[in-house]
Amino acid sequence: MKKAIGIITKNISDILSLDDFLDNAKKYNHKIDYVIITYSNKYDAKFIDNLRKRVNVVVHKINHFDINYFSKYKIESKNIANLLFSKEFKEYGLVPYGFNRNTVLLASIMLGIDYLFFIDTDVYPYVLEKQGNENIKGEIDFFGRHIEYLKEEDIAVTTSDYSGYYIVPPLNVEKMGSFFEGIQKEGMRDYLSNANKHNCLNFGNSKKQIIRDTGKILGGNLGLKVDVIKRYIPFFSDLLKVGGNVYLTRGEDTVLGYELNSAGYRCVDIDTLIFHDTFSTFPNKPNIIDDLRVKDRFFYATMGWIGRNPMLNWLQNKNLHQVYRRQKKALEKSVVQVSRYLDDSRFLLLVDAIDRAYAQLPQVIRNYENTVNAWKYFNDEWKKGWYDENIIG
């Protein structure tokens, strides 16, 4: 079985935790055949040279696929341009998360990878645990836990959540319930209401696992059975334009879960909460009032969720008009209080954002369908053995 680690990043020099995962694989006797990296901005050649001393590396820069390469295999480049060329990056300097992940997955298909593991650049292969008054690193066999379940015939995806600080730090603001209803994250309200007890710091258990089926796929702690995944549209997300700015939407893995479940495959949560250094300041408690980086992360996440929600609700066959009216009303009740509490006028844009998110849904669906068609065409035409490193690296 050929195994690969997949990473998406703006700058290759930001890949801080990769060595930890390679060390973890070596310790537990898992051979990693490739590391596949997709990046958009900066390339640290020295980092890659050192990495290649440990493992085979494929590096792909966004919009640098040689589309004409496919012509010699009688694959029409115009039919797969949606998979290989990001017009969003050319126009806005942003790469949708779905496009980024599909680029890594395309490379894994061409390389004949069996199991692909996506990790993020700020996660680490151990579980943060509470032991008395101490926070400890619980040791795990990261790849072994994923592979144990990927070997099962009906399981196509293995995933889990994170330990470490939650993406939303403790808040104490009026209308918080309405705010989270407006961004379709009602579950956050209950979690944050107990923030004084846990300070939004999540812990896991390195020894015990409760395995369960899930529809929540997380891209930074993810195992994929490539031969199954390639038959379906794996990842899709788009952009949201608000107030003269452009934001990345979230939920690129939402479609994948629906497709696989409809086809009779399972996605399972392996209950392995690897450590996520969410704000790069652990163990210091995040302060959303005084630390602009923390505030930025929350704001961009909120924009991303609002941008994701219309398509998610469309996939779930919800009454879009009713959901839109309810969520907009909830935001109108709450954004002023949130903006004042955070001393950040950007949150006032969220009412306009939900208007624009639902207004652009028809175009988002067309973009999705174009991606579906391109993915199907590629996988119908692609044959093993056609891979050439020059097309990617």
C-alpha positions in Angstrom: 0.0 0.0 0.0 1.4 3.4 -1.0 0.9 6.1 1.5 1.3 9.9 1.1 1.0 13.0 3.3 -0.9 15.9 1.7 -0.4 19.5 2.7 -1.8 22.8 1.4 -0.2 26.1 2.3 0.5 29.6 1.1 4.2 29.4 1.9 6.3 26.2 2.1 8.4 27.7 4.9 5.3 27.6 7.1 5.3 23.9 7.2 6.4 23.6 10.8 5.0 20.2 11.9 5.8 17.9 9.0 9.0 16.5 10.6 7.0 15.5 13.6 4.6 13.4 11.5 7.5 11.8 9.6 9.2 11.0 13.0 5.9 9.5 14.2 5.6 7.3 11.0 9.2 6.1 11.4 8.7 5.3 15.1 5.7 3.0 14.3 7.1 1.5 11.1 4.9 3.2 8.6 6.6 3.9 5.3 5.5 7.3 3.8 6.1 7.0 0.1 5.4 10.7 -0.8 4.8 14.1 0.7 2.6 16.1 -1.7 2.6 19.9 -1.1 0.5 22.5 -2.9 1.5 26.1 -2.3 0.6 29.5 -3.8 3.2 32.1 -2.7 6.7 31.3 -1.4 9.0 28.3 -1.9 11.8 27.5 0.5 14.2 25.5 -1.6 16.4 24.6 1.3 13.5 23.2 3.3 12.5 21.0 0.4 16.1 19.9 -0.3 16.4 18.8 3.4 12.9 17.1 3.2 13.9 15.1 0.2 16.6 13.5 2.2 13.9 11.8 4.2 11.1 11.2 1.7 10.0 11.6 -1.9 8.5 15.0 -2.3 6.2 16.4 -5.0 5.8 20.2 -4.9 3.1 21.9 -7.0 2.6 25.7 -7.3 -0.9 26.8 -7.9 -1.6 27.6 -11.6 1.6 26.0 -12.7 0.3 22.7 -14.0 1.3 22.1 -17.6 -2.2 21.8 -19.0 -0.9 21.0 -22.5 0.8 17.9 -21.0 -2.5 16.0 -21.2 -2.9 16.5 -25.0 -0.5 13.7 -25.7 -2.8 11.4 -23.9 -5.8 12.7 -25.9 -7.3 14.3 -22.8 -8.8 17.7 -23.8 -7.2 20.3 -21.5 -10.2 22.5 -21.7 -12.3 19.8 -20.0 -10.0 19.7 -16.9 -9.0 23.4 -16.7 -11.3 23.8 -13.7 -9.2 21.3 -11.8 -5.8 22.7 -12.8 -6.2 26.5 -13.0 -7.6 28.7 -10.3 -9.1 31.9 -11.7 -9.7 33.0 -8.2 -5.9 33.0 -7.5 -5.2 34.9 -10.7 -7.8 37.5 -9.9 -7.7 37.8 -6.1 -4.6 36.0 -4.9 -6.8 33.6 -3.0 -7.1 29.8 -3.6 -10.4 28.1 -2.5 -9.7 25.4 0.0 -11.5 22.8 -2.2 -9.3 23.6 -5.3 -6.2 23.3 -3.1 -7.1 19.9 -1.7 -8.2 18.6 -5.1 -4.8 19.5 -6.5 -3.1 17.4 -3.9 -5.6 14.6 -4.6 -5.0 14.7 -8.3 -1.3 14.3 -7.7 -2.0 11.3 -5.4 -4.1 9.7 -8.1 -1.4 10.1 -10.7 1.2 8.7 -8.3 -0.9 5.6 -7.5 -1.3 6.4 -3.8 -3.6 4.1 -1.9 -3.9 6.1 1.4 -3.6 9.9 1.5 -3.4 11.7 4.8 -4.1 15.4 5.0 -2.5 17.4 7.8 -2.4 21.1 8.4 0.8 23.0 9.1 -0.1 23.8 12.7 -1.2 20.3 14.0 1.0 17.8 15.7 0.8 14.0 16.1 0.0 13.8 19.7 -3.0 14.3 21.9 -3.2 17.1 24.5 -4.3 15.5 27.8 -5.0 16.8 31.2 -3.1 15.1 34.0 -3.8 16.7 37.4 -2.9 20.4 36.9 -0.5 19.6 34.0 -1.1 19.5 30.2 0.8 16.5 28.7 1.5 15.2 25.3 -0.3 11.9 24.9 1.6 9.6 22.5 -0.3 8.0 19.6 0.4 6.0 16.4 -1.2 8.6 14.1 -1.0 6.7 10.8 -1.7 3.4 12.4 -5.0 4.6 13.9 -6.2 5.9 10.5 -5.0 2.8 8.6 -6.7 0.4 11.0 -10.1 1.6 9.8 -9.3 2.6 6.3 -8.5 -1.1 5.7 -12.2 -1.9 6.3 -14.0 -2.3 3.0 -16.9 0.1 3.6 -14.9 2.9 5.2 -13.6 5.5 2.8 -12.7 8.4 5.2 -11.1 8.5 8.7 -11.1 11.8 10.5 -11.2 13.3 14.0 -11.2 16.6 15.8 -8.4 18.5 17.6 -7.2 19.1 21.1 -5.9 22.6 22.0 -7.6 25.9 22.0 -11.0 26.1 20.3 -11.2 28.5 17.3 -13.5 30.8 19.2 -12.0 32.0 22.5 -14.1 32.8 25.6 -16.7 35.5 24.8 -19.0 37.3 27.2 -21.3 39.3 25.0 -25.1 40.0 24.8 -27.1 38.3 22.0 -24.4 35.6 21.7 -27.1 32.9 21.0 -28.6 35.0 18.2 -25.1 35.6 16.7 -24.3 31.9 16.5 -27.7 31.1 15.1 -27.0 33.7 12.4 -23.8 32.0 11.3 -25.3 28.5 11.6 -23.1 27.5 14.5 -25.7 27.0 17.2 -23.6 24.3 18.9 -21.0 27.0 19.8 -23.4 28.7 22.1 -23.6 25.8 24.5 -19.9 25.2 24.4 -19.0 28.9 25.0 -21.6 29.3 27.7 -19.3 27.0 29.8 -16.1 28.8 28.8 -15.3 29.9 32.3 -14.9 26.2 33.2 -12.8 25.0 30.3 -11.4 28.3 28.9 -12.2 26.8 25.4 -9.2 24.4 25.8 -10.0 20.9 24.5 -8.4 17.8 25.7 -8.3 14.3 24.3 -7.5 10.8 25.5 -4.5 9.0 23.9 -5.5 5.6 25.3 -9.2 5.3 24.8 -11.2 5.7 21.5 -14.9 5.8 20.9 -15.3 5.1 17.2 -18.4 6.5 15.5 -19.7 7.3 12.1 -19.6 11.0 11.3 -20.6 13.6 8.7 -18.0 16.1 10.0 -14.8 15.7 8.0 -11.8 17.8 9.1 -9.1 18.5 6.6 -6.2 18.7 9.0 -6.8 15.3 10.5 -7.9 13.2 7.6 -7.3 9.8 6.0 -8.6 9.0 2.5 -8.9 5.8 0.6 -7.9 7.2 -2.8 -9.3 4.5 -5.0 -12.8 5.2 -3.6 -12.5 9.0 -3.2 -11.5 9.5 -6.8 -14.9 8.3 -8.0 -16.7 11.1 -6.4 -16.3 14.9 -6.3 -14.1 15.2 -3.3 -13.7 18.8 -2.3 -15.5 22.0 -3.2 -15.6 25.6 -1.8 -15.8 29.1 -3.3 -15.3 32.7 -2.5 -17.5 35.4 -0.9 -17.3 39.0 -2.0 -18.4 41.5 0.7 -17.7 45.3 1.0 -15.1 45.3 -1.6 -13.1 42.4 -0.1 -13.0 38.7 -1.0 -13.1 35.9 1.6 -12.5 32.1 1.4 -15.6 30.1 2.2 -15.4 27.0 4.4 -16.9 23.5 4.3 -14.9 22.2 1.3 -15.4 18.6 2.6 -19.1 18.9 3.0 -19.9 17.5 -0.4 -17.6 14.5 0.0 -19.5 13.3 3.1 -22.9 13.4 1.3 -21.6 11.7 -1.8 -19.9 8.8 0.1 -22.9 8.2 2.4 -25.2 8.1 -0.5 -23.0 5.5 -2.2 -23.0 3.3 0.9 -19.5 4.2 2.2 -18.7 5.3 5.7 -16.8 8.2 7.2 -15.7 7.5 10.7 -14.4 9.6 13.6 -11.4 7.7 15.0 -11.5 9.8 18.2 -7.9 10.9 18.0 -7.8 14.6 18.9 -4.4 15.6 17.6 -3.0 18.8 19.0 -3.8 22.0 17.1 -1.8 25.1 18.0 -4.7 27.2 16.9 -3.2 30.7 17.6 0.5 29.7 17.6 0.7 30.9 21.2 0.1 27.8 23.3 0.1 27.5 26.3 -0.8 31.1 26.6 -4.6 31.7 26.7 -5.9 33.5 23.6 -7.2 37.0 24.2 -9.7 38.0 21.5 -10.0 41.6 22.8 -6.4 42.6 22.8 -4.8 40.2 20.2 -5.6 41.2 16.6 -4.4 37.8 15.3 -7.0 36.0 17.4 -9.7 38.5 16.4 -8.7 38.1 12.7 -9.0 34.3 12.8 -12.5 34.5 14.3 -13.6 37.1 11.8 -12.3 35.2 8.8 -13.8 31.9 10.1 -17.2 33.6 10.6 -17.1 35.0 7.0 -16.1 31.5 5.8 -19.1 29.8 7.6 -21.6 32.4 6.3 -20.2 31.8 2.8 -20.5 28.0 3.2 -24.0 27.9 4.6 -26.2 28.5 1.5 -24.7 25.5 -0.4 -24.8 23.3 2.7 -28.5 24.1 3.2 -29.1 23.5 -0.6 -27.5 20.1 -0.3 -29.7 19.3 2.7 -32.8 20.4 0.8 -33.7 23.0 3.4 -36.2 25.8 2.7 -33.5 28.4 1.7 -35.8 31.4 1.9 -36.9 30.5 5.4 -33.4 29.8 6.7 -32.1 33.0 5.1 -34.7 35.1 6.7 -34.3 33.6 10.2 -30.5 33.8 10.1 -30.4 37.4 8.8 -32.8 38.4 11.5 -30.6 36.8 14.1 -27.5 38.6 12.8 -29.4 41.9 12.7 -30.1 41.4 16.4 -26.6 40.7 17.4 -23.8 42.1 15.2 -23.9 45.5 16.9 -23.3 44.0 20.3 -20.5 41.7 19.0 -18.9 44.5 17.1 -18.9 46.7 20.2 -17.6 43.9 22.5 -14.7 43.1 20.1 -14.2 46.8 19.2 -14.2 45.7 15.6 -16.5 47.3 13.0 -15.8 44.4 10.5 -18.4 42.3 12.2 -21.1 44.8 11.1 -20.4 43.4 7.6 -22.0 40.1 8.4 -25.5 41.2 7.6 -24.4 42.2 4.1 -22.4 39.0 3.9 -25.4 36.8 4.4 -27.3 38.7 1.7 -24.5 38.2 -0.7 -23.9 34.6 0.2 -27.5 33.6 -0.6 -27.6 35.8 -3.7 -24.5 34.2 -5.2 -25.7 30.6 -4.6 -26.8 30.0 -8.2 -23.3 30.9 -9.4 -21.7 28.7 -6.7 -23.9 25.8 -7.8 -22.8 26.3 -11.4 -19.1 26.4 -10.3 -19.7 23.2 -8.3 -21.3 21.5 -11.3 -18.3 22.5 -13.5 -16.0 21.0 -11.0 -18.1 17.8 -10.9 -18.0 17.5 -14.7 -14.3 18.2 -14.8 -13.5 15.7 -12.1 -15.6 12.9 -13.7 -14.0 13.6 -17.1 -10.4 13.4 -15.7 -11.1 10.1 -13.8 -12.8 8.5 -16.8 -9.9 9.3 -19.1 -6.9 9.0 -16.7 -4.8 5.8 -16.9 -2.2 4.5 -14.5 1.3 5.0 -15.6 0.8 8.3 -17.2 2.4 10.3 -14.4 5.3 12.5 -15.2 7.0 14.5 -12.4 7.4 17.5 -14.6 3.6 18.0 -14.7 3.5 18.7 -11.0 6.9 19.3 -9.5 
